[in-house]
Every structure is written in structure tokens, then in C-alpha cells.
């Protein structure tokens, strides 16, 4: 794996963010400013002395301390609530079996290698064979996740050879970039079958064993499109909103209907991820958006599972603002969606490498990419692969633009602005 890269801005502003939002840091500064002002003055340059002694500085520290405490309490409550108010971090690596759909490439493949490196047995279910043979700790099963019969057949072999999976990561996903009236019926159905229906089939197959043992973890890989929809993104956003609802409903049923509060659930909503697909975009000096490394996304998910914690992961955290859109006034929601639609770039969907994902024999009409099933037919792109979901690419860029629109009140922007605060 490539080493993780940290944005220089985040690195340089880390002390400021620590002092401003960590209540431990603000409490220490407040105590020092009130009880030991002379020592503080001896540390800072002379022109800071009047500021340190001012009542406004003390009030600011008190405000930041209060906000930091509220923020910390809120995070803890969210963490405990997402885990049914029970602490169960039991994850015995030698006894766990992790199953990943769409794990032959991209983030799914990185997760498989990460788990295996930690000594956990990994099962990969994918329609496509991996480009390179997996090591002994990773076991591949060819399977079309849109077909429950295929899943059942693979599951029987998996249970016979490896036992019941204790972790299910629904990672497979596809998407297109066409409008509602232009997109063929087959393509719409396939998008829903892979991104939504497959979650039902894998859950029905593997989760009963987790319920019986009151131990397990189901991870749903969704998208920021779960919250924001705009032109040429409707089918994909519908499926990702469904995936989010599926996660929330499954979490509730596990606790209230099946009395399995220790079966954890996690939903992941990623934004920008550095992949070959966006190399041209990120090389543009005007591009200032926060970008995650694919290795970091995979590692975040793996760490969440290994810690035995459920919850919601917004990656990066700067995109948390997008999750509040349903609480905005209607006029602001409509304006935001119109802004995203007006700034949606068709060129985002041109010249991208298409790879097989499901049903390679299905002709889906013309799309940019490799030809399959005839000169005018294309299969949908593999959204779990190294090329990252192209809808998420556009969505992530537009979330950043939306943040700028909200700041300026303008529907026009000449350059990209970072939402990394």
C-alpha cells in the first residue's frame, strides 16, 4: 500500500484546531490565563500581552471550552447510542471471518489485505477475478450479488469450508450519469439490484448466524449521495439513500426484533478518494478540496470493525454539513440542489475506464469506455474498484462548491473552495 498523505493545510492548522476544539487544550489555556498570567506573558511576544490580559480573551476561552465539552459529550452519546448503550469490543482475530462484496479491486481489495495483514480470515465475493492472486489468508468466491441463488450457493461453500462469516461488508456498487428520461430500464434496475437489493440478499444469508451468537458486524458502504441528489444522479442517489435507510432499519431490527444488541452496524459515506480517475483533476492548481487516500478509507473501515464499534462514518468529516440538508428551509434545499445541478459537469463522465461489475452479458447501451456485448453496448463501471464511483466524484466536488455557495450567497464560483475547516 502507498503511504498515507496528509494535506499540508490540515497539518499546519492542527495546533489551532486542537486549541480551539479540544476541551482539554482550552481548559489548560484558560487556567493558565487566569491563574498564571505572568508565566503566559513570559512565553508569548510582547504584542500578545494585552490580548492575553483582556476580558474578551478569557470569555473566548470559556466559550470554546463550553463548546468543546458539548461537542465531546455529543460524540460520546452518539458512539454509545450507535452501539445500543453496550460496550462489547470483543474481536478475536483468530475466530473472525470477514466477508467483503466487491473486494477484487479498489477499496474493497485494500480492506481485504488490511484484514489479512492483521491475521483475520477474509472472504471476497465478486463477479470479477482479482487482477493478482490473493495470498493464503484471502479466499475468493465468484458470485453475482444481484442473484440470491448465486449468493446462497457461495454461502454454502463458505460455511462448509470456513464457517459462518462474523463480519459482512456490503461494498459492491455501481452507478451511471444519465438523466431519468435517458437512462434505459435495464440500467436503472441493475443499479438498484447491486446497490440496494444485494444488501437484502447478503444480510438474509449471513446475518442469522450473527443474531444467534449475538456477535457480528454489518458494514454498509453508502455515499454522500445518500444525502444530496441532483440532475444526472437520481438513480444512484436513490440507491444510496436506500442503503442508508437499510442500515438504519437493520440497526433497529437487530436490537428490537431479534434481541441481538451486540451485532454492530456501520454505514460509510465517503467523499473524495485519491484514485487514478481523479489524477487530472487533483493536478489542477485550482483544486483545493480535501482528498482522502484509498488506503486511509480502507483502514478507517477496518479499524472500526476491529474496535467492535458501530456508527456512521462521514469521510472526510468536513462533509458533515451535507448530512443536515433535510433540516434546512425548503427554499435553501431547492437552491442547493439547483446549484449542484447547474454546476454538474458532463465531462466528469467521459473518458473513464469501464470494468465489469455484474452481469457482463447485459447490453446497457452506449457509455464511454470499453466495449462489451457488441460495439454499442457497455457494462456499468465497477464502483468498488480503483477508479472510484464517478457519481461520488462529481458529488464530492459539488458538495465543496455548495459550501462556497452557502458562504457567499452566490450561484456563481470562479474557483473551487475547500470545505476543510
C-alpha positions in Angstrom: 0.0 0.0 0.0 1.1 3.5 -0.7 1.9 5.6 2.4 -0.9 7.9 3.5 -0.7 11.6 2.6 -1.7 14.3 4.9 -2.9 17.6 3.4 -0.4 20.3 4.3 -3.1 22.7 5.4 -4.5 20.2 7.9 -1.0 19.5 9.2 -0.2 23.2 9.7 -3.6 24.0 11.3 -3.6 21.0 13.6 -2.4 23.0 16.7 -5.1 25.7 16.1 -7.8 23.1 15.7 -6.6 21.3 18.8 -6.6 24.5 20.9 -10.0 25.6 19.5 -12.0 22.4 19.7 -10.3 20.1 22.3 -11.7 21.0 25.7 -8.5 19.7 27.4 -6.4 22.3 25.5 -8.8 25.2 26.0 -9.2 24.3 29.7 -5.4 24.3 30.1 -5.2 27.7 28.4 -8.0 29.1 30.5 -6.4 28.0 33.8 -3.1 29.4 32.7 -4.5 32.7 31.6 -6.5 33.2 34.8 -4.1 31.7 37.4 -0.7 32.2 35.8 -0.9 35.3 33.6 2.7 36.3 34.3 4.1 33.0 33.1 1.9 33.2 30.0 3.3 36.7 29.2 6.8 35.4 29.6 6.1 32.8 26.9 4.4 35.0 24.3 5.8 38.1 22.5 5.1 41.5 24.0 2.4 42.4 21.5 0.3 39.5 22.7 0.3 40.6 26.4 -2.6 43.0 26.1 -4.7 40.4 24.3 -4.0 37.7 26.9 -5.0 40.0 29.8 -8.2 41.2 28.1 -11.6 40.1 29.4 -12.5 39.3 25.8 -9.8 36.6 25.5 -11.0 35.0 28.7 -14.6 35.0 27.5 -13.5 33.4 24.2 -11.6 30.7 26.0 -14.7 30.0 28.2 -16.9 29.8 25.1 -14.6 27.5 23.3 -14.3 25.3 26.4 -18.1 25.1 26.7 -18.5 24.3 23.0 -15.7 21.7 23.2 -17.3 20.0 26.2 -20.7 19.9 24.5 -19.1 18.5 21.3 -17.2 15.8 23.3 -20.4 14.8 25.1 -22.3 14.7 21.9 -19.8 12.5 20.3 -19.8 10.1 23.2 -23.6 9.9 23.3 -23.6 9.2 19.5 -21.0 6.5 20.0 -22.8 4.8 22.8 -26.2 5.2 21.1 -24.9 3.6 17.9 -23.8 0.6 19.9 -27.1 0.2 21.8 -25.5 1.6 25.0 -23.5 -1.5 25.4 -19.7 -1.9 25.4 -18.6 -5.0 23.6 -15.3 -4.7 21.8 -14.8 -8.4 21.5 -13.0 -9.1 18.3 -10.8 -12.2 18.4 -8.9 -12.1 15.2 -8.3 -15.9 15.0 -12.1 -16.5 15.3 -13.4 -13.9 13.0 -14.4 -14.4 9.3 -14.8 -11.2 7.3 -16.8 -11.3 4.0 -16.4 -8.4 1.6 -18.5 -8.0 -1.6 -16.8 -6.2 -4.5 -13.4 -7.0 -3.0 -11.4 -7.8 -6.1 -10.1 -4.3 -6.5 -10.1 -0.8 -5.1 -11.1 0.0 -1.6 -12.6 -3.5 -1.2 -9.3 -5.1 -2.1 -7.4 -2.8 0.2 -9.7 -3.8 3.1 -9.1 -7.5 2.3 -5.4 -7.1 2.5 -5.6 -4.9 5.7 -7.7 -7.5 7.5 -5.5 -10.4 6.3 -2.4 -8.5 7.5 -4.0 -8.3 10.9 -4.4 -12.1 11.0 -8.1 -12.2 10.1 -9.6 -14.7 7.6 -11.1 -12.9 4.7 -13.7 -14.0 2.1 -14.1 -11.9 -1.1 -17.2 -12.3 -3.2 -17.0 -10.6 -6.6 -18.1 -11.2 -10.2 -14.6 -10.4 -11.4 -11.5 -12.3 -10.6 -8.8 -10.3 -8.8 -6.0 -9.0 -11.1 -3.4 -10.6 -8.9 -3.9 -13.9 -7.0 -4.8 -13.3 -3.3 -2.5 -14.6 -0.6 -3.4 -17.6 1.5 -5.4 -15.5 4.1 -7.9 -14.2 1.5 -10.3 -16.6 -0.2 -12.1 -15.6 -3.4 -15.6 -16.8 -4.5 -17.0 -15.7 -7.8 -20.6 -14.5 -7.3 -23.1 -12.2 -8.8 -24.6 -10.4 -5.8 -27.7 -9.5 -7.7 -28.8 -13.1 -7.7 -29.9 -14.6 -4.4 -29.3 -18.1 -5.8 -25.7 -17.3 -6.5 -25.2 -15.9 -3.0 -26.8 -19.0 -1.4 -24.6 -21.3 -3.4 -21.5 -19.4 -2.5 -22.6 -19.1 1.2 -23.0 -22.9 1.4 -19.4 -23.4 0.3 -18.1 -20.7 2.5 -19.8 -22.1 5.6 -18.6 -25.6 4.8 -15.0 -24.5 4.4 -14.6 -21.5 6.7 -17.6 -21.3 9.0 -20.1 -18.5 9.4 -18.9 -15.0 8.5 -18.9 -12.8 11.5 -18.4 -9.5 9.6 -20.3 -8.6 6.4 -19.1 -5.6 4.4 -21.5 -4.7 1.6 -19.1 -2.8 -0.6 -20.1 -3.7 -4.2 -21.8 -0.8 -6.0 -22.3 0.7 -9.5 -23.7 3.9 -10.9 -24.3 5.9 -14.1 -24.5 9.5 -15.1 -27.7 9.8 -17.2 -30.9 11.7 -16.7 -34.2 9.9 -15.7 -35.6 10.1 -19.2 -32.5 9.0 -21.0 -31.4 6.0 -18.8 -32.6 2.6 -20.1 -34.7 0.4 -17.8 -32.1 -2.3 -17.6 -29.5 0.1 -16.3 -31.9 1.5 -13.7 -32.8 -2.0 -12.5 -29.2 -3.2 -12.3 -28.2 -0.1 -10.3 -30.9 -0.8 -7.7 -30.1 -4.6 -7.7 -26.4 -4.1 -7.0 -26.6 -1.0 -4.7 -29.8 -1.9 -2.7 -31.3 -5.3 -3.3 -28.0 -7.1 -2.9 -27.8 -5.8 0.7 -31.0 -7.7 1.5 -29.8 -10.9 -0.1 -26.4 -11.0 1.7 -28.0 -9.9 5.0 -30.7 -12.7 4.8 -27.9 -15.2 4.1 -25.3 -14.3 6.7 -26.8 -12.3 9.5 -29.0 -15.0 11.1 -25.8 -16.7 12.3 -24.7 -13.4 13.8 -28.0 -13.0 15.6 -27.8 -16.5 17.0 -24.4 -15.7 18.5 -25.3 -12.1 19.3 -21.9 -11.2 17.8 -21.1 -9.7 14.4 -20.8 -6.6 12.3 -22.6 -5.4 9.1 -20.9 -2.6 7.2 -22.8 -0.7 4.6 -20.7 1.3 2.1 -23.0 4.2 1.0 -22.1 7.6 -0.3 -22.5 11.3 0.3 -25.1 10.9 -2.5 -27.3 9.4 0.3 -27.9 13.0 1.4 -27.6 15.1 -1.8 -29.2 14.4 -5.2 -29.1 16.4 -8.4 -29.5 16.1 -12.1 -28.0 13.0 -13.8 -27.5 11.4 -10.4 -31.1 10.4 -9.5 -30.9 6.6 -9.7 -27.6 6.4 -7.9 -28.7 8.7 -5.1 -31.9 6.8 -4.7 -29.9 3.6 -4.2 -27.5 5.1 -1.8 -30.4 6.8 0.2 -31.9 3.3 0.3 -28.6 1.9 1.6 -28.6 4.4 4.4 -32.2 3.6 5.3 -31.3 -0.1 5.1 -28.5 0.4 7.6 -30.8 2.4 10.0 -33.6 -0.1 9.8 -31.4 -3.1 10.2 -29.8 -1.5 13.3 -33.3 -1.0 14.8 -34.4 -4.5 14.0 -31.3 -6.2 15.4 -32.0 -4.6 18.7 -35.8 -4.5 19.0 -36.9 -7.5 17.0 -34.0 -10.0 17.1 -32.6 -9.1 20.6 -29.1 -9.0 19.3 -27.7 -5.7 20.6 -24.1 -6.8 20.2 -24.4 -7.2 16.5 -22.8 -3.9 15.3 -23.7 -1.9 12.2 -21.7 0.8 10.5 -22.6 3.0 7.5 -19.8 4.7 5.5 -20.4 7.8 3.4 -17.1 8.7 1.6 -16.3 11.8 -0.4 -13.1 12.4 -2.5 -10.8 9.4 -2.6 -7.5 9.7 -4.4 -7.6 7.3 -7.4 -6.3 7.3 -11.0 -9.8 8.6 -12.0 -9.2 12.0 -10.5 -5.5 12.4 -11.1 -6.1 15.0 -13.8 -8.5 16.9 -11.6 -6.2 16.9 -8.5 -3.2 18.0 -10.6 -5.1 21.3 -11.3 -3.6 24.0 -9.0 -7.1 25.4 -8.5 -8.2 22.2 -6.9 -8.2 22.7 -3.1 -10.7 20.1 -1.9 -9.8 17.7 0.9 -8.8 14.3 -0.6 -8.7 11.0 1.2 -6.2 8.3 0.3 -7.9 5.0 -0.6 -5.7 3.3 1.9 -7.0 5.6 4.6 -10.6 4.9 3.8 -10.0 1.2 3.9 -8.0 1.5 7.1 -10.8 3.6 8.8 -13.4 0.9 8.0 -11.1 -1.9 9.1 -10.3 -0.1 12.4 -14.0 0.5 13.0 -14.6 -3.2 12.7 -11.6 -4.3 14.7 -12.6 -2.0 17.6 -16.1 -3.5 17.6 -17.8 -0.2 17.2 -20.8 0.6 15.1 -21.8 4.0 13.9 -21.8 6.4 10.9 -18.6 7.4 9.2 -18.6 10.6 7.1 -15.3 10.8 5.2 -13.9 13.4 5.4 -15.6 15.0 8.5 -15.7 18.3 6.7 -18.7 16.9 4.7 -20.8 16.5 7.8 -22.6 19.7 6.9 -24.2 17.9 3.9 -26.0 15.5 6.3 -28.1 18.3 7.7 -29.7 19.3 4.4 -33.1 17.8 5.3 -33.4 20.2 8.2 -32.7 23.3 6.0 -35.6 25.6 4.9 -37.2 24.3 1.7 -36.0 27.3 -0.4 -32.4 26.7 0.7 -32.7 22.9 -0.1 -34.1 23.7 -3.5 -31.4 26.3 -4.1 -28.7 23.9 -3.1 -29.9 21.2 -5.4 -30.3 23.6 -8.3 -26.8 24.9 -7.7 -25.4 21.4 -7.8 -27.3 20.6 -11.0 -26.2 23.8 -12.7 -22.5 23.1 -11.9 -22.7 19.4 -12.8 -20.0 18.7 -15.4 -20.8 16.2 -18.1 -17.1 15.8 -18.8 -16.8 14.1 -15.5 -18.3 11.1 -17.1 -16.2 11.0 -20.3 -13.0 9.1 -20.9 -13.3 6.8 -17.8 -12.2 3.2 -17.8 -15.2 0.9 -17.5 -14.9 -2.5 -15.9 -17.2 -5.5 -15.4 -19.2 -5.4 -12.2 -22.3 -7.6 -12.6 -23.9 -9.5 -15.5 -21.2 -8.9 -18.1 -23.5 -10.2 -20.8 -26.1 -7.4 -20.3 -26.1 -4.8 -23.0 -26.8 -1.4 -21.5 -26.4 1.0 -24.3 -23.7 3.4 -25.1 -21.3 4.7 -22.5 -17.8 5.9 -22.6 -15.4 3.0 -22.0 -14.5 -0.5 -23.1 -16.9 -2.4 -25.4 -18.7 -5.4 -24.2 -21.6 -7.4 -25.7 -21.4 -5.6 -29.1 -20.0 -2.4 -30.5 -22.7 -0.2 -29.0 -23.0 -1.9 -25.6 -21.2 -1.1 -22.4 -21.3 -2.7 -18.9 -21.5 -0.5 -15.9 -18.3 0.6 -14.2 -17.0 -1.1 -11.1 -17.6 1.4 -8.4 -15.8 -0.6 -5.7 -12.6 -0.7 -7.9 -9.6 1.5 -8.1 -11.5 4.0 -10.3 -13.9 5.1 -7.5 -17.5 5.7 -8.2 -17.8 8.5 -10.7 -21.0 9.8 -9.3 -19.3 10.2 -5.9 -16.5 12.1 -7.7 -19.0 14.7 -9.0 -21.0 14.7 -5.8 -17.9 15.4 -3.7 -16.8 18.2 -5.9 -20.2 19.8 -5.8 -20.5 19.5 -2.0 -17.4 21.6 -1.8 -18.8 24.1 -4.2 -22.1 24.1 -2.3 -20.2 25.1 0.9 -18.8 28.0 -1.0 -22.2 29.0 -2.3 -23.6 28.9 1.2 -20.8 31.2 2.4 -21.0 33.7 -0.4 -24.7 33.6 -1.2 -23.8 33.5 -4.9 -24.8 30.9 -7.5 -21.5 31.5 -9.4 -18.0 30.5 -8.4 -14.8 31.0 -10.4 -12.8 28.5 -8.5 -13.1 25.6 -6.1 -13.1 26.3 -2.3 -12.1 23.9 0.4 -14.6 22.8 3.0 -11.8 21.5 5.2 -12.3 23.6 8.3 
